[in-house]
Amino acid sequence: MVEVIYDIETKDLIGESTSKALEAMGISIVSVYRREVDEQMKEIKGEMRSFFEKDFGEMWSWFEGVDRVIGYNSLGFDNQVMNGKYQGDFHKLKHFDILDEIRKVFGHRVKLDSVAKETLGEGKIAGGLDAVKWWKKGDSESLANLKKYCEMDVVVTKKIYDYAMKNKKLMFKDRWNEFREIEVDFSYPKKVEEVEPAGLQMGLF
C-alpha cells in the first residue's frame, strides 16, 4: 500500500473559517512524505519532498492514487486550502485525519504539539506565526527555516500515526492541562470476502 503524510503552511494567518475563505488562502509550502508499506504496516521505503508554489505542478501526482492521505486537522483546514489549488476535487482522495479520529473518541480537539509531547516526548519546533513571518521575509535563510518547520511537522505527524497504529492509543494533555490516554484504532477497514463454505449443498429436502 502507498501512504502520504502531509502538512501545509499558508502565506497569511487564518481569517474566516468558511470553506470558500480557506480555499482562497495562499499556500507558501507543502511538505509530503510518501511511502510504501507492507501488509503488516512496515515501511518498505519512503521519501520526503517539499513543494513551493512554483513546484505545485509536480506535486499532485504524489497524492493521487494512494491508499491513504494522512494529516492532522487536514479535514478541517489543510484539505480545504489545498482544494483551492487542485484542478479536481481534493476532498475525494482517501483522507485520514488524526485529529478527527481523536475528536471522535475524546469529544474535543487537541493540539498536535500536546499529542507529540505526551505520546512521543517531543514537540513542534515553531508555530504558524513563525511560518508566516518566514514566508513574508522571503530570503533564502527564512525559506530554509520554513521548509524545515513544515517537514518536521510531517515527521511528527508520521510518528504519531505510526505509534497509534502499533499501540492503539495516544496520550496528550487536554485544555485543562489534565493528562489523558485514549484508545484509538487507525487500522484499515477489513476487506469483506464472501467465501462459500466447503461442501455446501443445496437440495429440495
C-alpha positions, 0 to 999 in steps of 0.5 A, a space after each residue: 500500500 502507498 501512504 502520504 503524510 502531509 502538512 501545509 503552511 499558508 502565506 497569511 494567518 487564518 481569517 474566516 473559517 468558511 470553506 470558500 475563505 480557506 480555499 482562497 488562502 495562499 499556500 507558501 509550502 507543502 511538505 509530503 512524505 510518501 511511502 510504501 508499506 507492507 501488509 503488516 504496516 512496515 515501511 518498505 521505503 519512503 521519501 520526503 519532498 517539499 513543494 513551493 508554489 512554483 513546484 505545485 505542478 509536480 506535486 499532485 501526482 504524489 497524492 493521487 492514487 494512494 491508499 491513504 492521505 494522512 494529516 492532522 486537522 487536514 479535514 478541517 483546514 489543510 484539505 480545504 486550502 489545498 482544494 483551492 489549488 487542485 484542478 479536481 476535487 481534493 476532498 475525494 482522495 482517501 483522507 485520514 485525519 488524526 485529529 478527527 479520529 481523536 475528536 471522535 473518541 475524546 469529544 474535543 480537539 487537541 493540539 498536535 504539539 500536546 499529542 507529540 509531547 505526551 505520546 512521543 516526548 517531543 514537540 513542534 519546533 515553531 508555530 504558524 506565526 513563525 511560518 508566516 513571518 518566514 514566508 513574508 521575509 522571503 530570503 533564502 535563510 527564512 525559506 530554509 527555516 520554513 521548509 524545515 518547520 513544515 517537514 518536521 511537522 510531517 515527521 511528527 505527524 508520521 510518528 504519531 500515526 505510526 505509534 497509534 497504529 502499533 499501540 492503539 492509543 495516544 496520550 496528550 494533555 487536554 485544555 485543562 492541562 489534565 493528562 489523558 490516554 485514549 484508545 484509538 484504532 487507525 487500522 484499515 477497514 477489513 476487506 469483506 470476502 464472501 467465501 462459500 463454505 466447503 461442501 455446501 449443498 443445496 437440495 429440495 429436502 
